[in-house]
Amino acid sequence: MEKEIRIFDTANRVLKVKGIRFELYDVGSGTLLDTQNSGDLNPRRRGSNAWGVKLAFLPISGPLEVYTTDPNHRYPGNVIRSLEGQNDNRIDIDLSKVPATTGGQATPLSSTDPTQIVQWVQSASKWDKDEQRSVLNFVINYMLLRVQRDLAPKKQELNRLVINWKQGLAKIGIEI
């Protein structure tokens, strides 16, 4: 089976960025099924507008999830949830880009209270509205990943992902 994931930015333009890591997991077990770095899906075709990954796996019953990481911490925290594991298909995703720096708040975010998270993110004088939305997406997905990791029988790969995302959050002033 194969899940072809095509990547776009939040303005729905093809995102031509190499090296964003996509990891496909079996939700029930926490097993990593495949991982690929983004790239041109048609490298022989000049000016290709097909960017993303092709993740291969054996058919399974139960949901799959895809998580993104990025060595530059620009596109982490994106998730594709509740994929079925019995069919091939193409998935288009808009990837949120997190800011490169902290938002200018006086203190780091350390709360998991939703209201405090929203207020803290909205107080960021150095982030525009898209960056704020991206940060909120990242924080929420991080908390959901932590829950998923804690529920999974196989935690090793998900724990590595949690650590990577935690590092990305720390770069923008979030320590939860």
Buried (B, 14 or more C-beta within 10 A) or exposed (E): BEBBBBBBBEEEEBBEBEEBBBBBBBBBEBBBBBBBBBBBBEEEEEEEEBBBBBBEBEEBEEBBBBBBBBEEBBBBBBBBEEBBBEEEEEBEBEBBBBBEEBBEBEEBBEEEEEEEBEEBBBBBEEBEEBBBBBBBBBBBBBBEBBEBBEEBEBBEBBBBBBEBBBEBBBBBBBEB
